[in-house]
Amino acid sequence: MSGYVRGMVFSEIIKITLIFLITLGGIYCALATIFVREFFGSKKEVARGTRYIPISVLKPIKGMDPELRENLLSFSTQNYPEYEIICGVTNSTDAAVPTAEEIVRSSKGKARIVVGREALGVNEKVTNLHALLEAATYPLVAISDSDMRVDSSYLSHIVGEYFSDKNVGLVTSLYKISDPASLGSALESLTVALDFIPSVIVARRLEGITFGLGASMLFSKGALEDAGGVSVIADYLADDYQIGNRLWRRGYKIILSRLVLENVIGNMSITEFLAHQLRWARTYRACRPKGFLGYGMTHIFPLAFLFLILFGPGHLSLSIIGMVLVLRTSLAIVVYKMVIRSRKWIRWVTLIPVKDLLSFGIWLWSFCGNKVSWRGSSYEIIQGGRIKQG
């Protein structure tokens, strides 16, 4: 076989492979659009207020988040009869302590601060969570990251979902970024809206929710102890994933809440966006390696763009690009209407192709190492999703 013929054969193999991957990714995108619309369009009623049992709201904090005061205040002004808020730090000199103290003073006895100093493992946040859980007055606890903001119905909503079925071990929540304040935060917002939210909802439809999300997790301390407690995850980076997954493996049901929290990230820079997405990608790869590998085929625009570069702007290439843009735009419209609901978000949708190219690059980049950074600390992800100091 001549070199020319071998080259033609290789070219056809590449063409067929790319068309196959783009087709699979296109089917995924279409299904994701349908599933997102179905999930958020459901008229299922939540039995709010039927069981107003007391709740401990736990807020692990490290450093100052953008608008931290307003974030914490949204949790301390809930339309719920009996709850407490406990803000946790691992160092009494943490920069966020004065803000937390301000919330405590204004909460009329509902809030307090605890300092967790006894290190359980490499993950400092787990040390914080352990101290918070030890300090919690009530058996039912809601944990939420410090960069989240909620409306006053948050507790009523998730408690209603918790008691909506039998054997529920966890109610966990998605999040959104409705009004990006910078180019970096716009790219983060688009990634959350068009990659993260659809992937979770597709997972829910195909296999059920088998993990927790740090935006919000409502569970009982008894169920967590039944699943091994927090000490067993002290050397894992994705503590939220581990809590949910261990509850699921113990036979508890996990509910994905229809209440989406607001993630307040401020003026995120491009560098911060890339670092955060790389950490997320490597964490995802460690926790769900098969799913992460399959996640690569969902990047249909970069694959279609590669097809265009390799085979030129012919009828087939342009048709593929057009089909992909229609699919991605359709998903964006559905997520906007069902989840985002902020007109300010629309001005950033022209960045979707740029975001998709960057996301694909980050996916590839994530295979080139195991180091991540989180709030000033560096870690190396080792076997099974565990971490060591980097």
Short mmCIF file of the C-alpha atoms (twelve columns), coordinates in Angstrom:
data_MODEL
# 
_entry.id   MODEL 
# 
loop_
_atom_site.group_PDB 
_atom_site.id 
_atom_site.type_symbol 
_atom_site.label_atom_id 
_atom_site.label_alt_id 
_atom_site.label_comp_id 
_atom_site.label_asym_id 
_atom_site.label_seq_id 
_atom_site.Cartn_x 
_atom_site.Cartn_y 
_atom_site.Cartn_z 
_atom_site.pdbx_PDB_model_num 
ATOM 1   C CA . MET A 1   0.000   0.000  0.000  1 
ATOM 2   C CA . SER A 2   1.467   3.349  -1.033 1 
ATOM 3   C CA . GLY A 3   1.952   6.223  1.334  1 
ATOM 4   C CA . TYR A 4   -0.770  8.202  -0.451 1 
ATOM 5   C CA . VAL A 5   -3.302  5.406  0.024  1 
ATOM 6   C CA . ARG A 6   -2.336  4.965  3.686  1 
ATOM 7   C CA . GLY A 7   -2.792  8.685  4.167  1 
ATOM 8   C CA . MET A 8   -6.247  8.570  2.599  1 
ATOM 9   C CA . VAL A 9   -7.259  5.638  4.778  1 
ATOM 10  C CA . PHE A 10  -5.982  7.397  7.914  1 
ATOM 11  C CA . SER A 11  -7.846  10.565 6.913  1 
ATOM 12  C CA . GLU A 12  -11.099 8.633  6.485  1 
ATOM 13  C CA . ILE A 13  -10.636 6.945  9.866  1 
ATOM 14  C CA . ILE A 14  -10.175 10.360 11.520 1 
ATOM 15  C CA . LYS A 15  -13.222 11.738 9.696  1 
ATOM 16  C CA . ILE A 16  -15.458 8.814  10.669 1 
ATOM 17  C CA . THR A 17  -14.209 8.898  14.280 1 
ATOM 18  C CA . LEU A 18  -14.909 12.626 14.633 1 
ATOM 19  C CA . ILE A 19  -18.366 12.284 13.065 1 
ATOM 20  C CA . PHE A 20  -19.121 9.413  15.441 1 
ATOM 21  C CA . LEU A 21  -17.998 11.384 18.516 1 
ATOM 22  C CA . ILE A 22  -19.848 14.521 17.429 1 
ATOM 23  C CA . THR A 23  -22.996 12.468 16.821 1 
ATOM 24  C CA . LEU A 24  -22.800 10.898 20.283 1 
ATOM 25  C CA . GLY A 25  -22.116 14.286 21.843 1 
ATOM 26  C CA . GLY A 26  -24.988 15.804 19.889 1 
ATOM 27  C CA . ILE A 27  -27.361 13.134 21.157 1 
ATOM 28  C CA . TYR A 28  -26.149 13.846 24.704 1 
ATOM 29  C CA . CYS A 29  -26.715 17.590 24.249 1 
ATOM 30  C CA . ALA A 30  -30.224 17.033 22.884 1 
ATOM 31  C CA . LEU A 31  -31.100 14.686 25.754 1 
ATOM 32  C CA . ALA A 32  -29.612 17.111 28.282 1 
ATOM 33  C CA . THR A 33  -31.840 19.873 26.912 1 
ATOM 34  C CA . ILE A 34  -34.908 17.645 27.212 1 
ATOM 35  C CA . PHE A 35  -33.992 16.443 30.712 1 
ATOM 36  C CA . VAL A 36  -33.274 19.967 32.018 1 
ATOM 37  C CA . ARG A 37  -36.629 21.179 30.739 1 
ATOM 38  C CA . GLU A 38  -38.358 18.131 32.189 1 
ATOM 39  C CA . PHE A 39  -36.680 18.425 35.602 1 
ATOM 40  C CA . PHE A 40  -37.311 22.125 36.168 1 
ATOM 41  C CA . GLY A 41  -40.663 22.090 34.398 1 
ATOM 42  C CA . SER A 42  -42.059 19.453 36.736 1 
ATOM 43  C CA . LYS A 43  -45.093 20.594 38.692 1 
ATOM 44  C CA . LYS A 44  -44.317 18.259 41.590 1 
ATOM 45  C CA . GLU A 45  -45.408 19.949 44.774 1 
ATOM 46  C CA . VAL A 46  -43.073 20.151 47.745 1 
ATOM 47  C CA . ALA A 47  -44.730 19.636 51.105 1 
ATOM 48  C CA . ARG A 48  -43.363 22.798 52.653 1 
ATOM 49  C CA . GLY A 49  -44.019 23.427 56.288 1 
ATOM 50  C CA . THR A 50  -45.611 20.070 57.001 1 
ATOM 51  C CA . ARG A 51  -42.758 19.173 59.361 1 
ATOM 52  C CA . TYR A 52  -40.912 22.148 60.757 1 
ATOM 53  C CA . ILE A 53  -38.261 20.277 62.684 1 
ATOM 54  C CA . PRO A 54  -35.288 22.278 64.023 1 
ATOM 55  C CA . ILE A 55  -32.190 22.503 61.799 1 
ATOM 56  C CA . SER A 56  -28.540 23.350 62.340 1 
ATOM 57  C CA . VAL A 57  -27.163 25.313 59.365 1 
ATOM 58  C CA . LEU A 58  -23.408 24.785 59.133 1 
ATOM 59  C CA . LYS A 59  -21.208 27.239 57.229 1 
ATOM 60  C CA . PRO A 60  -17.554 26.174 56.816 1 
ATOM 61  C CA . ILE A 61  -15.491 29.292 56.088 1 
ATOM 62  C CA . LYS A 62  -11.924 29.944 55.029 1 
ATOM 63  C CA . GLY A 63  -10.934 33.468 54.044 1 
ATOM 64  C CA . MET A 64  -13.091 36.255 52.650 1 
ATOM 65  C CA . ASP A 65  -15.450 35.426 49.809 1 
ATOM 66  C CA . PRO A 66  -16.961 38.205 47.690 1 
ATOM 67  C CA . GLU A 67  -20.009 39.623 49.497 1 
ATOM 68  C CA . LEU A 68  -19.561 37.163 52.371 1 
ATOM 69  C CA . ARG A 69  -21.651 39.271 54.727 1 
ATOM 70  C CA . GLU A 70  -24.651 39.236 52.374 1 
ATOM 71  C CA . ASN A 71  -24.211 35.502 51.768 1 
ATOM 72  C CA . LEU A 72  -24.266 34.673 55.475 1 
ATOM 73  C CA . LEU A 73  -27.090 37.121 56.112 1 
ATOM 74  C CA . SER A 74  -29.293 35.301 53.585 1 
ATOM 75  C CA . PHE A 75  -29.019 32.157 55.720 1 
ATOM 76  C CA . SER A 76  -29.694 33.998 58.968 1 
ATOM 77  C CA . THR A 77  -32.977 35.504 57.741 1 
ATOM 78  C CA . GLN A 78  -34.868 32.339 56.855 1 
ATOM 79  C CA . ASN A 79  -38.646 32.083 56.998 1 
ATOM 80  C CA . TYR A 80  -38.376 29.029 59.212 1 
ATOM 81  C CA . PRO A 81  -39.476 28.716 62.852 1 
ATOM 82  C CA . GLU A 82  -36.455 27.112 64.539 1 
ATOM 83  C CA . TYR A 83  -32.889 26.903 63.304 1 
ATOM 84  C CA . GLU A 84  -29.365 27.874 64.254 1 
ATOM 85  C CA . ILE A 85  -26.392 28.985 62.172 1 
ATOM 86  C CA . ILE A 86  -22.871 27.911 63.074 1 
ATOM 87  C CA . CYS A 87  -19.958 29.481 61.218 1 
ATOM 88  C CA . GLY A 88  -16.806 27.399 61.352 1 
ATOM 89  C CA . VAL A 89  -13.167 28.334 60.874 1 
ATOM 90  C CA . THR A 90  -9.963  26.445 61.605 1 
ATOM 91  C CA . ASN A 91  -8.052  29.514 62.730 1 
ATOM 92  C CA . SER A 92  -9.332  32.249 65.035 1 
ATOM 93  C CA . THR A 93  -7.333  34.809 63.042 1 
ATOM 94  C CA . ASP A 94  -9.086  33.930 59.764 1 
ATOM 95  C CA . ALA A 95  -9.898  37.069 57.763 1 
ATOM 96  C CA . ALA A 96  -13.592 36.129 57.694 1 
ATOM 97  C CA . VAL A 97  -14.017 36.052 61.496 1 
ATOM 98  C CA . PRO A 98  -14.995 39.763 61.884 1 
ATOM 99  C CA . THR A 99  -17.710 39.344 59.244 1 
ATOM 100 C CA . ALA A 100 -18.981 36.177 60.918 1 
ATOM 101 C CA . GLU A 101 -18.998 37.960 64.281 1 
ATOM 102 C CA . GLU A 102 -21.114 40.733 62.755 1 
ATOM 103 C CA . ILE A 103 -23.671 38.133 61.634 1 
ATOM 104 C CA . VAL A 104 -23.650 36.581 65.111 1 
ATOM 105 C CA . ARG A 105 -24.373 39.947 66.720 1 
ATOM 106 C CA . SER A 106 -27.283 40.648 64.372 1 
ATOM 107 C CA . SER A 107 -28.829 37.177 64.560 1 
ATOM 108 C CA . LYS A 108 -30.493 37.566 67.972 1 
ATOM 109 C CA . GLY A 109 -28.973 34.391 69.346 1 
ATOM 110 C CA . LYS A 110 -29.424 32.218 66.233 1 
ATOM 111 C CA . ALA A 111 -25.774 32.240 65.156 1 
ATOM 112 C CA . ARG A 112 -22.405 31.417 66.676 1 
ATOM 113 C CA . ILE A 113 -18.832 30.672 65.655 1 
ATOM 114 C CA . VAL A 114 -16.739 27.577 66.328 1 
ATOM 115 C CA . VAL A 115 -13.038 27.067 65.737 1 
ATOM 116 C CA . GLY A 116 -11.933 23.576 64.696 1 
ATOM 117 C CA . ARG A 117 -8.271  23.056 65.546 1 
ATOM 118 C CA . GLU A 118 -7.958  19.267 65.752 1 
ATOM 119 C CA . ALA A 119 -6.721  18.196 62.314 1 
ATOM 120 C CA . LEU A 120 -8.321  14.933 61.170 1 
ATOM 121 C CA . GLY A 121 -6.353  14.631 57.944 1 
ATOM 122 C CA . VAL A 122 -5.074  16.532 54.947 1 
ATOM 123 C CA . ASN A 123 -8.382  18.184 54.016 1 
ATOM 124 C CA . GLU A 124 -8.703  21.241 56.233 1 
ATOM 125 C CA . LYS A 125 -12.373 21.662 55.350 1 
ATOM 126 C CA . VAL A 126 -13.181 18.252 56.849 1 
ATOM 127 C CA . THR A 127 -11.568 19.384 60.099 1 
ATOM 128 C CA . ASN A 128 -13.892 22.382 59.951 1 
ATOM 129 C CA . LEU A 129 -16.918 20.198 59.215 1 
ATOM 130 C CA . HIS A 130 -16.101 17.870 62.100 1 
ATOM 131 C CA . ALA A 131 -16.062 20.774 64.574 1 
ATOM 132 C CA . LEU A 132 -19.304 22.139 63.129 1 
ATOM 133 C CA . LEU A 133 -21.066 18.791 63.399 1 
ATOM 134 C CA . GLU A 134 -19.843 18.357 66.974 1 
ATOM 135 C CA . ALA A 135 -21.241 21.795 67.845 1 
ATOM 136 C CA . ALA A 136 -24.600 21.307 66.064 1 
ATOM 137 C CA . THR A 137 -27.544 21.294 68.453 1 
ATOM 138 C CA . TYR A 138 -30.042 19.545 66.190 1 
ATOM 139 C CA . PRO A 139 -29.967 16.090 64.525 1 
ATOM 140 C CA . LEU A 140 -30.849 17.500 61.073 1 
ATOM 141 C CA . VAL A 141 -28.100 19.625 59.515 1 
ATOM 142 C CA . ALA A 142 -27.740 21.690 56.356 1 
ATOM 143 C CA . ILE A 143 -24.204 22.326 55.106 1 
ATOM 144 C CA . SER A 144 -23.605 24.996 52.502 1 
ATOM 145 C CA . ASP A 145 -20.447 26.549 51.072 1 
ATOM 146 C CA . SER A 146 -19.664 30.099 52.125 1 
ATOM 147 C CA . ASP A 147 -19.969 31.541 48.609 1 
ATOM 148 C CA . MET A 148 -23.651 30.569 48.289 1 
ATOM 149 C CA . ARG A 149 -26.675 32.824 48.705 1 
ATOM 150 C CA . VAL A 150 -30.299 31.784 49.225 1 
ATOM 151 C CA . ASP A 151 -33.752 33.294 49.498 1 
ATOM 152 C CA . SER A 152 -35.861 33.118 52.645 1 
ATOM 153 C CA . SER A 153 -37.671 29.922 51.556 1 
ATOM 154 C CA . TYR A 154 -34.459 27.846 51.356 1 
ATOM 155 C CA . LEU A 155 -34.899 25.807 54.545 1 
ATOM 156 C CA . SER A 156 -38.640 25.262 54.072 1 
ATOM 157 C CA . HIS A 157 -38.047 24.044 50.534 1 
ATOM 158 C CA . ILE A 158 -35.281 21.531 51.194 1 
ATOM 159 C CA . VAL A 159 -36.955 20.209 54.362 1 
ATOM 160 C CA . GLY A 160 -40.123 19.628 52.344 1 
ATOM 161 C CA . GLU A 161 -38.084 17.650 49.811 1 
ATOM 162 C CA . TYR A 162 -36.343 15.716 52.580 1 
ATOM 163 C CA . PHE A 163 -39.691 14.458 53.898 1 
ATOM 164 C CA . SER A 164 -41.219 13.937 50.445 1 
ATOM 165 C CA . ASP A 165 -40.089 10.305 50.204 1 
ATOM 166 C CA . LYS A 166 -39.032 7.357  52.345 1 
ATOM 167 C CA . ASN A 167 -35.450 6.567  53.321 1 
ATOM 168 C CA . VAL A 168 -34.083 9.922  52.122 1 
ATOM 169 C CA . GLY A 169 -30.507 10.357 53.322 1 
ATOM 170 C CA . LEU A 170 -29.600 13.568 51.546 1 
ATOM 171 C CA . VAL A 171 -31.106 16.520 49.709 1 
ATOM 172 C CA . THR A 172 -28.459 18.277 47.637 1 
ATOM 173 C CA . SER A 173 -28.639 21.362 45.428 1 
ATOM 174 C CA . LEU A 174 -27.331 22.777 42.187 1 
ATOM 175 C CA . TYR A 175 -26.104 26.345 41.876 1 
ATOM 176 C CA . LYS A 176 -25.972 29.092 39.250 1 
ATOM 177 C CA . ILE A 177 -24.224 32.396 38.561 1 
ATOM 178 C CA . SER A 178 -26.947 34.704 37.269 1 
ATOM 179 C CA . ASP A 179 -25.088 37.992 36.875 1 
ATOM 180 C CA . PRO A 180 -21.387 37.551 36.059 1 
ATOM 181 C CA . ALA A 181 -19.296 40.578 36.987 1 
ATOM 182 C CA . SER A 182 -16.264 39.946 34.765 1 
ATOM 183 C CA . LEU A 183 -15.075 37.934 31.790 1 
ATOM 184 C CA . GLY A 184 -13.696 35.218 34.070 1 
ATOM 185 C CA . SER A 185 -16.926 34.962 36.053 1 
ATOM 186 C CA . ALA A 186 -18.907 34.892 32.768 1 
ATOM 187 C CA . LEU A 187 -16.885 31.894 31.583 1 
ATOM 188 C CA . GLU A 188 -17.468 30.245 34.969 1 
ATOM 189 C CA . SER A 189 -21.181 30.982 34.748 1 
ATOM 190 C CA . LEU A 190 -21.459 29.501 31.253 1 
ATOM 191 C CA . THR A 191 -19.543 26.412 32.365 1 
ATOM 192 C CA . VAL A 192 -21.896 25.907 35.293 1 
ATOM 193 C CA . ALA A 193 -24.989 26.511 33.174 1 
ATOM 194 C CA . LEU A 194 -24.093 24.493 30.079 1 
ATOM 195 C CA . ASP A 195 -21.794 21.758 31.418 1 
ATOM 196 C CA . PHE A 196 -22.256 21.236 35.153 1 
ATOM 197 C CA . ILE A 197 -26.037 21.575 35.561 1 
ATOM 198 C CA . PRO A 198 -26.904 19.419 32.510 1 
ATOM 199 C CA . SER A 199 -24.373 16.726 33.492 1 
ATOM 200 C CA . VAL A 200 -25.878 16.372 36.968 1 
ATOM 201 C CA . ILE A 201 -29.429 16.218 35.624 1 
ATOM 202 C CA . VAL A 202 -28.464 13.654 32.984 1 
ATOM 203 C CA . ALA A 203 -26.767 11.575 35.694 1 
ATOM 204 C CA . ARG A 204 -29.927 11.807 37.798 1 
ATOM 205 C CA . ARG A 205 -32.045 10.552 34.910 1 
ATOM 206 C CA . LEU A 206 -29.740 7.714  33.842 1 
ATOM 207 C CA . GLU A 207 -28.368 6.372  37.122 1 
ATOM 208 C CA . GLY A 208 -29.778 8.454  39.956 1 
ATOM 209 C CA . ILE A 209 -27.864 10.887 42.144 1 
ATOM 210 C CA . THR A 210 -25.042 9.045  43.904 1 
ATOM 211 C CA . PHE A 211 -23.109 12.036 45.292 1 
ATOM 212 C CA . GLY A 212 -23.455 15.300 47.164 1 
ATOM 213 C CA . LEU A 213 -22.877 18.850 45.977 1 
ATOM 214 C CA . GLY A 214 -21.223 21.407 48.237 1 
ATOM 215 C CA . ALA A 215 -23.709 24.164 47.396 1 
ATOM 216 C CA . SER A 216 -26.149 22.571 49.844 1 
ATOM 217 C CA . MET A 217 -26.493 19.225 51.603 1 
ATOM 218 C CA . LEU A 218 -29.295 18.423 54.055 1 
ATOM 219 C CA . PHE A 219 -28.944 15.196 56.028 1 
ATOM 220 C CA . SER A 220 -29.183 13.811 59.539 1 
ATOM 221 C CA . LYS A 221 -26.159 13.340 61.757 1 
ATOM 222 C CA . GLY A 222 -27.363 9.806  62.427 1 
ATOM 223 C CA . ALA A 223 -27.295 8.911  58.733 1 
ATOM 224 C CA . LEU A 224 -23.811 10.384 58.363 1 
ATOM 225 C CA . GLU A 225 -22.547 8.322  61.303 1 
ATOM 226 C CA . ASP A 226 -24.146 5.258  59.746 1 
ATOM 227 C CA . ALA A 227 -22.105 5.995  56.608 1 
ATOM 228 C CA . GLY A 228 -18.855 6.273  58.576 1 
ATOM 229 C CA . GLY A 229 -18.842 9.911  59.690 1 
ATOM 230 C CA . VAL A 230 -16.554 12.640 58.379 1 
ATOM 231 C CA . SER A 231 -13.316 11.301 59.812 1 
ATOM 232 C CA . VAL A 232 -13.147 8.639  57.069 1 
ATOM 233 C CA . ILE A 233 -13.062 11.312 54.351 1 
ATOM 234 C CA . ALA A 234 -10.420 13.524 55.970 1 
ATOM 235 C CA . ASP A 235 -7.881  12.673 53.275 1 
ATOM 236 C CA . TYR A 236 -10.218 13.220 50.308 1 
ATOM 237 C CA . LEU A 237 -10.509 16.485 48.386 1 
ATOM 238 C CA . ALA A 238 -14.153 16.151 47.289 1 
ATOM 239 C CA . ASP A 239 -15.749 15.920 50.735 1 
ATOM 240 C CA . ASP A 240 -19.199 16.764 49.354 1 
ATOM 241 C CA . TYR A 241 -18.997 13.981 46.779 1 
ATOM 242 C CA . GLN A 242 -17.763 11.531 49.426 1 
ATOM 243 C CA . ILE A 243 -20.523 12.331 51.925 1 
ATOM 244 C CA . GLY A 244 -23.223 11.799 49.322 1 
ATOM 245 C CA . ASN A 245 -21.630 8.730  47.787 1 
ATOM 246 C CA . ARG A 246 -21.157 7.021  51.151 1 
ATOM 247 C CA . LEU A 247 -24.774 7.729  52.114 1 
ATOM 248 C CA . TRP A 248 -25.894 6.297  48.768 1 
ATOM 249 C CA . ARG A 249 -23.742 3.182  49.235 1 
ATOM 250 C CA . ARG A 250 -25.394 2.641  52.624 1 
ATOM 251 C CA . GLY A 251 -28.750 2.451  50.850 1 
ATOM 252 C CA . TYR A 252 -30.047 5.971  51.445 1 
ATOM 253 C CA . LYS A 253 -31.880 7.849  48.705 1 
ATOM 254 C CA . ILE A 254 -30.424 11.133 47.460 1 
ATOM 255 C CA . ILE A 255 -32.768 13.823 46.165 1 
ATOM 256 C CA . LEU A 256 -31.626 16.558 43.808 1 
ATOM 257 C CA . SER A 257 -33.430 19.697 44.913 1 
ATOM 258 C CA . ARG A 258 -35.297 21.835 42.419 1 
ATOM 259 C CA . LEU A 259 -34.166 24.886 44.361 1 
ATOM 260 C CA . VAL A 260 -31.016 26.269 42.720 1 
ATOM 261 C CA . LEU A 261 -28.718 28.378 44.888 1 
ATOM 262 C CA . GLU A 262 -26.884 31.507 43.760 1 
ATOM 263 C CA . ASN A 263 -23.089 31.229 43.665 1 
ATOM 264 C CA . VAL A 264 -21.466 34.614 44.367 1 
ATOM 265 C CA . ILE A 265 -17.966 34.691 42.857 1 
ATOM 266 C CA . GLY A 266 -17.380 38.397 42.288 1 
ATOM 267 C CA . ASN A 267 -14.858 39.600 39.707 1 
ATOM 268 C CA . MET A 268 -13.239 36.250 38.932 1 
ATOM 269 C CA . SER A 269 -10.168 36.607 36.725 1 
ATOM 270 C CA . ILE A 270 -9.368  34.396 33.739 1 
ATOM 271 C CA . THR A 271 -6.522  32.837 35.734 1 
ATOM 272 C CA . GLU A 272 -8.847  32.065 38.639 1 
ATOM 273 C CA . PHE A 273 -11.383 30.567 36.230 1 
ATOM 274 C CA . LEU A 274 -8.777  28.280 34.683 1 
ATOM 275 C CA . ALA A 275 -7.409  27.217 38.096 1 
ATOM 276 C CA . HIS A 276 -10.883 26.490 39.454 1 
ATOM 277 C CA . GLN A 277 -11.920 24.489 36.404 1 
ATOM 278 C CA . LEU A 278 -8.672  22.500 36.442 1 
ATOM 279 C CA . ARG A 279 -9.224  21.615 40.108 1 
ATOM 280 C CA . TRP A 280 -12.817 20.613 39.339 1 
ATOM 281 C CA . ALA A 281 -11.735 18.526 36.333 1 
ATOM 282 C CA . ARG A 282 -9.034  16.639 38.231 1 
ATOM 283 C CA . THR A 283 -11.375 16.076 41.162 1 
ATOM 284 C CA . TYR A 284 -14.072 14.782 38.796 1 
ATOM 285 C CA . ARG A 285 -11.531 12.496 37.120 1 
ATOM 286 C CA . ALA A 286 -10.473 11.072 40.493 1 
ATOM 287 C CA . CYS A 287 -14.039 10.512 41.738 1 
ATOM 288 C CA . ARG A 288 -15.720 9.287  38.545 1 
ATOM 289 C CA . PRO A 289 -12.983 8.276  36.072 1 
ATOM 290 C CA . LYS A 290 -15.282 6.557  33.568 1 
ATOM 291 C CA . GLY A 291 -17.778 9.386  33.640 1 
ATOM 292 C CA . PHE A 292 -15.012 11.928 33.204 1 
ATOM 293 C CA . LEU A 293 -13.661 10.091 30.177 1 
ATOM 294 C CA . GLY A 294 -17.139 10.114 28.651 1 
ATOM 295 C CA . TYR A 295 -17.438 13.794 29.531 1 
ATOM 296 C CA . GLY A 296 -14.879 14.458 26.796 1 
ATOM 297 C CA . MET A 297 -17.336 13.599 24.022 1 
ATOM 298 C CA . THR A 298 -19.814 16.196 25.297 1 
ATOM 299 C CA . HIS A 299 -17.459 18.929 24.003 1 
ATOM 300 C CA . ILE A 300 -19.067 18.880 20.592 1 
ATOM 301 C CA . PHE A 301 -18.102 22.379 19.450 1 
ATOM 302 C CA . PRO A 302 -14.325 21.796 19.812 1 
ATOM 303 C CA . LEU A 303 -14.713 18.466 17.978 1 
ATOM 304 C CA . ALA A 304 -16.700 20.142 15.213 1 
ATOM 305 C CA . PHE A 305 -14.139 22.962 15.044 1 
ATOM 306 C CA . LEU A 306 -11.351 20.384 14.739 1 
ATOM 307 C CA . PHE A 307 -13.281 18.722 11.910 1 
ATOM 308 C CA . LEU A 308 -13.505 22.085 10.148 1 
ATOM 309 C CA . ILE A 309 -9.753  22.684 10.500 1 
ATOM 310 C CA . LEU A 310 -8.804  19.201 9.285  1 
ATOM 311 C CA . PHE A 311 -11.209 18.906 6.363  1 
ATOM 312 C CA . GLY A 312 -11.816 22.505 5.380  1 
ATOM 313 C CA . PRO A 313 -14.981 24.629 5.108  1 
ATOM 314 C CA . GLY A 314 -16.943 22.236 2.932  1 
ATOM 315 C CA . HIS A 315 -20.656 21.509 3.019  1 
ATOM 316 C CA . LEU A 316 -20.281 18.715 5.597  1 
ATOM 317 C CA . SER A 317 -18.005 20.707 7.904  1 
ATOM 318 C CA . LEU A 318 -20.224 23.796 7.889  1 
ATOM 319 C CA . SER A 319 -23.336 21.670 8.378  1 
ATOM 320 C CA . ILE A 320 -21.759 20.038 11.442 1 
ATOM 321 C CA . ILE A 321 -20.737 23.421 12.880 1 
ATOM 322 C CA . GLY A 322 -24.247 24.754 12.293 1 
ATOM 323 C CA . MET A 323 -25.902 21.734 13.911 1 
ATOM 324 C CA . VAL A 324 -23.617 21.982 16.940 1 
ATOM 325 C CA . LEU A 325 -24.287 25.697 17.419 1 
ATOM 326 C CA . VAL A 326 -28.044 25.060 17.229 1 
ATOM 327 C CA . LEU A 327 -27.786 22.331 19.872 1 
ATOM 328 C CA . ARG A 328 -25.650 24.416 22.237 1 
ATOM 329 C CA . THR A 329 -27.847 27.493 21.778 1 
ATOM 330 C CA . SER A 330 -30.990 25.451 22.413 1 
ATOM 331 C CA . LEU A 331 -29.520 24.161 25.673 1 
ATOM 332 C CA . ALA A 332 -28.546 27.718 26.678 1 
ATOM 333 C CA . ILE A 333 -32.089 28.974 25.990 1 
ATOM 334 C CA . VAL A 334 -33.660 26.230 28.108 1 
ATOM 335 C CA . VAL A 335 -31.228 26.739 31.012 1 
ATOM 336 C CA . TYR A 336 -31.800 30.499 30.817 1 
ATOM 337 C CA . LYS A 337 -35.580 30.176 30.901 1 
ATOM 338 C CA . MET A 338 -35.770 27.413 33.492 1 
ATOM 339 C CA . VAL A 339 -32.839 28.250 35.791 1 
ATOM 340 C CA . ILE A 340 -30.974 31.528 35.244 1 
ATOM 341 C CA . ARG A 341 -33.882 33.920 34.621 1 
ATOM 342 C CA . SER A 342 -31.688 37.032 34.560 1 
ATOM 343 C CA . ARG A 343 -31.564 39.217 31.459 1 
ATOM 344 C CA . LYS A 344 -28.047 40.344 32.378 1 
ATOM 345 C CA . TRP A 345 -26.824 36.791 31.691 1 
ATOM 346 C CA . ILE A 346 -27.876 36.925 28.030 1 
ATOM 347 C CA . ARG A 347 -25.127 39.367 27.012 1 
ATOM 348 C CA . TRP A 348 -22.510 36.685 27.684 1 
ATOM 349 C CA . VAL A 349 -23.960 33.868 25.550 1 
ATOM 350 C CA . THR A 350 -21.845 34.858 22.534 1 
ATOM 351 C CA . LEU A 351 -18.890 33.512 24.526 1 
ATOM 352 C CA . ILE A 352 -20.220 29.944 24.409 1 
ATOM 353 C CA . PRO A 353 -17.870 28.812 21.581 1 
ATOM 354 C CA . VAL A 354 -14.870 30.351 23.403 1 
ATOM 355 C CA . LYS A 355 -15.949 28.737 26.661 1 
ATOM 356 C CA . ASP A 356 -16.375 25.372 24.940 1 
ATOM 357 C CA . LEU A 357 -12.883 25.515 23.434 1 
ATOM 358 C CA . LEU A 358 -11.382 26.419 26.812 1 
ATOM 359 C CA . SER A 359 -13.345 23.661 28.559 1 
ATOM 360 C CA . PHE A 360 -12.078 21.077 26.113 1 
ATOM 361 C CA . GLY A 361 -8.523  22.321 26.632 1 
ATOM 362 C CA . ILE A 362 -8.941  22.042 30.400 1 
ATOM 363 C CA . TRP A 363 -10.321 18.515 30.010 1 
ATOM 364 C CA . LEU A 364 -7.203  17.530 28.052 1 
ATOM 365 C CA . TRP A 365 -4.925  19.435 30.450 1 
ATOM 366 C CA . SER A 366 -6.395  17.611 33.451 1 
ATOM 367 C CA . PHE A 367 -4.765  14.363 32.290 1 
ATOM 368 C CA . CYS A 368 -1.319  15.981 32.431 1 
ATOM 369 C CA . GLY A 369 -0.986  16.032 36.212 1 
ATOM 370 C CA . ASN A 370 -2.633  15.519 39.596 1 
ATOM 371 C CA . LYS A 371 -1.916  18.767 41.445 1 
ATOM 372 C CA . VAL A 372 -4.669  21.183 42.460 1 
ATOM 373 C CA . SER A 373 -4.953  24.288 44.623 1 
ATOM 374 C CA . TRP A 374 -7.784  25.231 46.985 1 
ATOM 375 C CA . ARG A 375 -7.966  28.493 48.938 1 
ATOM 376 C CA . GLY A 376 -4.221  28.934 49.184 1 
ATOM 377 C CA . SER A 377 -3.343  25.278 49.796 1 
ATOM 378 C CA . SER A 378 -1.761  22.929 47.259 1 
ATOM 379 C CA . TYR A 379 -2.583  19.239 47.056 1 
ATOM 380 C CA . GLU A 380 -1.713  16.243 44.954 1 
ATOM 381 C CA . ILE A 381 -4.525  13.823 44.136 1 
ATOM 382 C CA . ILE A 382 -3.465  10.219 44.617 1 
ATOM 383 C CA . GLN A 383 -5.168  6.856  44.188 1 
ATOM 384 C CA . GLY A 384 -8.919  6.698  44.783 1 
ATOM 385 C CA . GLY A 385 -9.381  10.461 45.075 1 
ATOM 386 C CA . ARG A 386 -7.290  10.836 48.208 1 
ATOM 387 C CA . ILE A 387 -4.954  13.805 48.542 1 
ATOM 388 C CA . LYS A 388 -1.619  14.657 50.058 1 
ATOM 389 C CA . GLN A 389 0.058   17.989 50.604 1 
ATOM 390 C CA . GLY A 390 1.444   19.225 47.306 1 
# 
